[in-house]
Amino acid sequence: MYEVILKRFEKPDEVRTFEKGKFELVHLGGMTIGRATYEPGWKWSEHVGRALGKKELRRFPRGHGYLRPCNSGDG
């Protein structure tokens, strides 16, 4: 018999906040799934890349996810 697990981002297991955004995590079995929310004005180059010493975000081949800020004004 299969077990059904229902999780919602409205009640995440964990919330990580950072300057101009937050990351909500839900844990399903052995997996962790996240949802990122960014405030207007958030830029990867300023709010993440600077701390990592990087100037641009690495893009992955098609079929793999990559980070793209919402409401960044970049289009």
Secondary structure as UniProt FT lines:
FT   TURN            9..10
FT   STRAND          14..18
FT   TURN            19..20
FT   STRAND          21..28
FT   TURN            29..30
FT   STRAND          31..38
FT   TURN            40..41
FT   HELIX           45..49
FT   HELIX           50..52
FT   TURN            62..63
FT   TURN            70..71
//
